Each structure stands twice: as C-alpha cells, then as structure tokens.
Amino acid sequence: MDNRLSMLKETLRVLASPVDTQVAYLDDIDPEQCGVGPGELALEFDDMYRTVEALKPDHAALFDELRKLDDLFGIMSATTNAHVWTFGALRHSEDWQSVRMLAKNCLARMPQY
C-alpha cells in the first residue's frame, strides 16, 4: 500500500476510535493538554487528506467518503461552532459521533493490500 494511504489509514483509525482512545491519543501528544485538544484530530486528518489527493483517480469511492468527512470538519470549523472543539464535545456531541461513523466508512473503503 502506498505509504500515504497507510498514514491516512492510521489517522482514520484514531478518528473512528471510541472517545476514550481518542482522549488517550491526544494525551500522548500533549500530556499536560496545554494546547492540544480535539482540533488536533481534525488537523491531522486535513494534513493526510491533502497529502493523498493525488491518488483520487484510483480510489474514487474512498475519496467520496473522505470528502464527506472533510465537509463535516468544515462545518464544525465555522466560527459559531467553537464549542465542538472541547473534550466535552468530543465525548458527547453528535458531530463527533458523525466523525467516528464517517471515519469507519472511509476505513471500509480503504484498499486492502
């Protein structure tokens, strides 16, 4: 598998994980939680999504799902939605539940090698 797809897969696994796994992942990045919050998950996805865009023609079904996830993060990033970037929202909001579901859909369409 293309290394970029492997890295995307790891990012999607974190996004699809239960909230406690996500919190532990973020805690590993910043044990003091001085600046890393749930927004880091969206930033990591954005980095990987942009990195693999060149592979789009070969993986149309995957990119249809990735676009849905990217669109949701875009909606969540609206200035009026700052509340979704808290740990409380990560645990309880429908937006983050949708992120987990969409990430699972993306994983289901990842090429298997």
C-alpha positions in Angstrom: 0.0 0.0 0.0 1.2 3.5 -0.8 2.8 4.9 2.4 0.5 7.9 2.2 -2.5 5.6 2.3 -1.0 3.8 5.3 -0.6 7.1 7.2 -4.2 8.1 6.2 -5.4 4.8 7.5 -3.8 5.4 10.9 -5.4 8.8 11.1 -8.8 7.4 10.2 -8.4 4.6 12.8 -7.9 7.3 15.5 -11.0 9.2 14.2 -13.1 6.0 14.2 -11.9 5.0 17.7 -14.0 5.3 20.8 -13.7 8.6 22.6 -11.5 7.2 25.4 -9.0 6.0 22.8 -9.1 9.5 21.2 -8.5 11.2 24.5 -5.6 8.9 25.3 -4.1 9.6 21.8 -4.3 13.3 22.4 -2.9 12.9 25.9 0.1 11.1 24.4 0.7 14.1 22.1 0.4 16.6 25.0 0.3 15.1 28.5 -0.3 18.4 30.1 -3.0 19.3 27.5 -1.6 22.8 27.3 -2.6 23.3 23.7 -3.6 20.0 22.0 -7.3 19.4 22.0 -9.8 17.6 19.8 -9.0 20.1 17.0 -5.7 18.2 16.6 -7.6 15.2 15.2 -9.2 17.4 12.5 -5.8 18.9 11.7 -4.2 15.5 11.3 -7.0 14.4 9.0 -6.6 17.6 7.0 -2.9 17.1 6.6 -3.4 13.5 5.4 -6.3 14.2 3.2 -4.3 16.9 1.3 -1.4 14.5 1.0 -3.3 11.8 -0.7 -5.4 13.9 -3.0 -3.2 13.0 -6.0 -4.4 9.4 -5.5 -8.1 10.4 -6.0 -8.5 9.0 -9.6 -7.5 5.5 -8.4 -9.7 5.5 -5.3 -13.0 7.3 -6.2 -15.2 5.5 -3.6 -12.7 6.3 -0.8 -12.5 9.9 -1.8 -16.3 10.3 -1.9 -16.3 9.3 1.8 -13.2 11.4 2.6 -14.9 14.4 1.1 -17.9 13.8 3.4 -15.6 13.8 6.4 -13.7 16.9 5.2 -17.1 18.7 4.7 -18.2 17.8 8.2 -15.0 19.2 9.6 -15.5 22.3 7.5 -19.0 22.8 9.1 -17.6 22.1 12.5 -14.9 24.7 12.0 -17.4 27.6 11.5 -16.7 30.4 14.0 -20.1 29.8 15.6 -19.1 26.2 16.4 -16.2 26.7 18.7 -17.9 24.6 21.3 -17.3 21.4 19.3 -13.6 21.6 19.9 -13.8 20.8 23.6 -13.2 17.5 25.3 -16.8 17.5 26.5 -18.0 17.8 22.9 -15.6 15.1 21.8 -17.4 12.8 24.4 -21.0 13.9 23.9 -21.7 15.8 20.6 -23.5 14.4 17.6 -20.8 16.0 15.4 -18.1 13.8 16.9 -20.3 10.7 16.7 -20.8 11.5 13.0 -17.0 11.9 12.6 -16.5 8.4 14.0 -19.1 7.0 11.7 -17.7 8.7 8.6 -14.2 7.6 9.6 -15.4 4.0 9.8 -17.0 4.4 6.4 -13.7 5.6 5.0 -11.8 2.7 6.5 -14.2 0.3 4.9 -13.3 1.7 1.5 -9.5 1.7 2.1 -7.7 -0.5 -0.4 -6.6 -3.8 1.1 -3.1 -4.9 0.4 
